[in-house]
Amino acid sequence: MRLIGEEGQQLGIKATEEARTYAYGKGLDLVEVAPQNDPPVAKVMDYGKYRYEQEQKAKQARKNQVQIHVKEIKLRPKIGQHDYETKMGHVQRFLNQRAKVKVTIMFRGREREHPDRGRDLLMRLADDVKELGLIEAQPLLEGRNMTMVLAPTKNAGVKRDAETQEKLGSKEEVQGDRNGEADAPEGGAEPQPRAEVAESEAGVQQGTAGLAG
């Protein structure tokens, strides 16, 4: 086999037993990295450390992957204006969450004879949400359904992120105010010392008792 040393150096063609003896002599492992080659290639390494590094690389790669979520909205060709606006609101919300949206028009009975109405509805929706979504898959008729896929634009979620930051900023300001001095009494009145307040309350109680007598 062709042997590669622990530092990546080429050690030439070695018998398997000779290569194993070399690796074990350095307290390392002999790992076959290209068994399909002729001759096969083996490398001297710390196999436990190698596996750990590979797992960390795979973990980091999964973390860096952008997860794409696909939401679905279903419409009827004869949808009313109010229901249409409600459905459009859902589409906008999904796009602002940076999710793709699959919009499905469901045809029933004789509605299937007018697929153009479904296509027109899909294109109208795409135009109404064009600031947030663009057509990734054009309207396609499949059996009784016509589908279209919208993908979020770079503007999708920007307003939501800004509103979130504004809310967080307002919360921090309120907490900052509470950590400062207490609010002044209304009407510019001076706060009374605790002892004076107690005496005042006692005087009121005595006066009340005198009236009762």
C-alpha positions as CSV (number, residue, x, y, z in Angstrom):
1,M,0.0,0.0,0.0
2,R,1.0,3.6,-0.5
3,L,1.7,5.1,2.9
4,I,1.2,8.8,4.0
5,G,2.8,9.9,7.2
6,E,1.2,11.8,10.1
7,E,2.4,15.1,8.7
8,G,1.2,14.4,5.2
9,Q,4.6,13.2,3.9
10,Q,4.8,10.5,1.3
11,L,6.5,7.4,2.7
12,G,6.3,5.3,-0.4
13,I,5.0,1.8,-1.0
14,K,5.0,-0.3,2.1
15,A,3.8,-3.8,3.1
16,T,0.7,-3.7,5.3
17,E,2.5,-5.1,8.3
18,E,5.4,-2.7,7.8
19,A,3.0,0.3,7.6
20,R,1.1,-0.9,10.7
21,T,4.3,-1.3,12.7
22,Y,5.3,2.3,11.7
23,A,2.0,3.7,12.8
24,Y,1.9,1.8,16.1
25,G,5.5,2.8,16.8
26,K,4.3,6.4,16.8
27,G,1.3,5.7,19.0
28,L,-1.0,6.3,16.1
29,D,-3.5,4.4,13.9
30,L,-3.2,3.2,10.3
31,V,-6.3,4.3,8.3
32,E,-7.1,3.3,4.7
33,V,-8.2,6.5,3.0
34,A,-8.4,5.4,-0.6
35,P,-9.0,1.6,-0.8
36,Q,-10.2,1.9,-4.4
37,N,-6.7,3.1,-5.6
38,D,-4.1,0.7,-6.9
39,P,-2.2,0.4,-4.7
40,P,-4.6,1.4,-1.9
41,V,-3.6,4.5,0.1
42,A,-3.3,4.5,3.9
43,K,-2.5,7.3,6.3
44,V,-1.0,7.4,9.7
45,M,-3.2,9.4,12.1
46,D,-4.9,9.7,15.4
47,Y,-8.2,8.1,14.3
48,G,-10.2,9.3,17.3
49,K,-9.1,12.9,16.7
50,Y,-9.9,12.5,13.0
51,R,-13.4,11.4,13.7
52,Y,-14.0,14.2,16.1
53,E,-12.8,16.8,13.6
54,Q,-15.0,15.3,10.9
55,E,-18.1,15.4,13.2
56,Q,-17.4,19.0,14.1
57,K,-17.1,19.9,10.4
58,A,-20.4,18.1,9.6
59,K,-22.1,19.9,12.6
60,Q,-20.9,23.3,11.4
61,A,-22.1,22.5,7.8
62,R,-25.6,21.7,9.1
63,K,-25.6,24.9,11.2
64,N,-24.7,26.9,8.1
65,Q,-27.4,25.4,5.9
66,V,-30.4,27.7,5.3
67,Q,-33.6,25.8,6.2
68,I,-36.3,26.4,3.7
69,H,-39.8,26.1,4.9
70,V,-42.7,25.7,2.5
71,K,-46.2,26.9,3.5
72,E,-49.3,26.2,1.5
73,I,-52.4,28.3,0.9
74,K,-55.5,27.0,-0.8
75,L,-57.9,29.1,-2.8
76,R,-61.1,28.6,-4.8
77,P,-61.5,30.2,-8.3
78,K,-64.6,32.1,-7.1
79,I,-63.2,33.4,-3.9
80,G,-64.8,36.5,-2.4
81,Q,-62.9,39.8,-1.9
82,H,-62.8,39.5,1.9
83,D,-61.6,35.9,1.8
84,Y,-59.0,36.8,-0.8
85,E,-57.6,39.6,1.3
86,T,-57.5,37.3,4.3
87,K,-55.6,34.6,2.3
88,M,-53.3,37.3,0.9
89,G,-52.5,38.4,4.5
90,H,-51.5,34.8,5.3
91,V,-49.2,34.7,2.2
92,Q,-47.6,38.0,3.2
93,R,-47.0,36.7,6.8
94,F,-45.4,33.5,5.5
95,L,-43.1,35.5,3.1
96,N,-42.1,37.8,6.0
97,Q,-41.1,34.7,7.9
98,R,-38.8,34.0,4.9
99,A,-40.8,30.9,3.9
100,K,-41.7,29.8,0.5
101,V,-45.5,29.7,-0.2
102,K,-47.2,27.1,-2.4
103,V,-50.5,28.6,-3.6
104,T,-53.1,26.0,-4.8
105,I,-56.3,26.7,-6.7
106,M,-58.8,23.9,-6.2
107,F,-61.2,23.4,-9.1
108,R,-64.5,21.6,-8.7
109,G,-67.0,20.3,-11.2
110,R,-67.3,22.6,-14.2
111,E,-64.8,25.0,-12.8
112,R,-62.2,22.7,-14.4
113,E,-63.4,24.0,-17.8
114,H,-62.0,27.4,-17.1
115,P,-58.4,27.0,-15.8
116,D,-57.6,30.5,-17.0
117,R,-59.6,31.9,-14.1
118,G,-57.4,30.1,-11.7
119,R,-54.3,31.3,-13.5
120,D,-55.6,34.9,-13.5
121,L,-56.2,34.6,-9.7
122,L,-52.7,33.3,-9.1
123,M,-51.1,36.1,-11.2
124,R,-53.2,38.7,-9.4
125,L,-52.0,37.4,-6.0
126,A,-48.4,37.4,-7.2
127,D,-48.7,41.0,-8.3
128,D,-50.3,42.0,-5.0
129,V,-47.4,40.6,-3.0
130,K,-44.6,41.4,-5.4
131,E,-42.7,43.5,-2.8
132,L,-42.4,40.4,-0.6
133,G,-42.4,37.5,-3.0
134,L,-41.5,36.5,-6.5
135,I,-42.7,33.6,-8.6
136,E,-40.4,30.7,-8.3
137,A,-42.6,28.2,-10.1
138,Q,-45.1,29.4,-12.7
139,P,-48.8,28.3,-12.4
140,L,-49.1,24.6,-13.3
141,L,-52.3,22.6,-13.7
142,E,-52.1,19.2,-12.2
143,G,-55.4,17.3,-12.2
144,R,-58.0,19.3,-10.3
145,N,-55.5,21.7,-8.8
146,M,-53.3,24.5,-10.2
147,T,-50.3,25.4,-8.2
148,M,-47.8,28.3,-8.1
149,V,-44.8,28.7,-5.8
150,L,-43.7,32.1,-4.4
151,A,-40.2,32.7,-2.9
152,P,-39.4,35.6,-0.5
153,T,-37.6,38.6,-1.9
154,K,-34.7,40.4,-0.1
155,N,-37.3,42.8,1.3
156,A,-39.3,40.0,3.0
157,G,-39.0,40.2,6.8
158,V,-37.1,43.6,6.7
159,K,-40.0,45.5,8.2
160,R,-40.7,42.8,10.8
161,D,-37.0,42.8,11.8
162,A,-37.1,46.6,12.2
163,E,-40.3,46.5,14.3
164,T,-38.7,43.9,16.5
165,Q,-35.6,46.0,17.1
166,E,-37.8,49.0,17.8
167,K,-39.8,47.1,20.4
168,L,-36.6,45.8,22.0
169,G,-35.3,49.4,22.1
170,S,-38.5,50.7,23.7
171,K,-38.3,48.0,26.4
172,E,-34.8,48.9,27.2
173,E,-35.7,52.6,27.6
174,V,-38.5,51.8,30.0
175,Q,-36.3,49.6,32.1
176,G,-33.7,52.3,32.1
177,D,-36.2,54.9,33.4
178,R,-37.3,52.5,36.1
179,N,-33.8,52.1,37.3
180,G,-33.5,55.9,37.8
181,E,-35.2,58.2,40.3
182,A,-38.8,57.7,41.2
183,D,-41.5,59.8,39.6
184,A,-42.2,63.1,41.2
185,P,-45.6,63.5,43.0
186,E,-48.3,65.1,40.9
187,G,-49.0,68.8,41.2
188,G,-45.5,69.5,42.4
189,A,-46.3,68.5,45.9
190,E,-43.3,67.8,48.1
191,P,-43.2,64.2,49.4
192,Q,-43.9,64.0,53.1
193,P,-41.5,62.2,55.5
194,R,-42.9,58.9,56.8
195,A,-43.3,60.2,60.4
196,E,-45.3,63.2,59.3
197,V,-47.6,61.1,57.2
198,A,-48.2,58.8,60.2
199,E,-49.0,61.8,62.5
200,S,-51.3,63.2,59.9
201,E,-53.2,60.0,59.6
202,A,-53.5,59.8,63.4
203,G,-54.9,63.3,63.5
204,V,-57.6,62.4,60.9
205,Q,-58.6,59.4,63.0
206,Q,-58.9,61.5,66.2
207,G,-61.0,64.1,64.4
208,T,-63.3,61.4,63.1
209,A,-63.6,60.0,66.6
210,G,-64.6,63.4,68.0
211,L,-67.3,63.8,65.3
212,A,-68.6,60.4,66.2
213,G,-68.9,61.5,69.9
